[in-house]
Amino acid sequence: MSSDLDEIIFGIGPRFAEERERLGYTQGQLATRLATTERTLIDYESSKTPPKVPKLLLFWGIGADILYILTGERGPIEEGDEAPPASNLAAAMIGLTLSEEDADLVLALARRLAGR
């Protein structure tokens, strides 16, 4: 693995924690919202385990800046926005390798959002 990729991967955890704190959640509260355990959330935030796409999508749905978590670059977020613009999420996901299951979940979410 290149050092640039290492830097990106290990930066995800602290940025995940920063977004949790920015949104005002404790680890326990966010774990409940993301349908996971507090232990798993701690593993995400310590860069022990990267969050999977479905958890990132849930986090995005409650207002997290996924572009920032994945790249370190802030997307435009307005105070009171429930979720960042979809174009920012799409840009953050370019180049990600998804499992077939994750790709199906992303497609299902896109279809659901398009139906609104």
Stockholm file with secondary structure:
# STOCKHOLM 1.0

chainA/1-116         MSSDLDEIIFGIGPRFAEERERLGYTQGQLATRLATTERTLIDYESSKTPPKVPKLLLFWGIGADILYILTGERGPIEEGDEAPPASNLAAAMIGLTLSEEDADLVLALARRLAGR
#=GR chainA/1-116 SS CCHHHHHHHHHHHHHHHHHHHHTTCCHHHHHHHTTSCHHHHHHHHTTSSCCCHHHHHHHHHTTCCHHHHHHSCCCCCCTTCSSCCHHHHHHHHTTCCCCHHHHHHHHHHHHHHHTC
#=GC SS_cons         CCHHHHHHHHHHHHHHHHHHHHTTCCHHHHHHHTTSCHHHHHHHHTTSSCCCHHHHHHHHHTTCCHHHHHHSCCCCCCTTCSSCCHHHHHHHHTTCCCCHHHHHHHHHHHHHHHTC
//
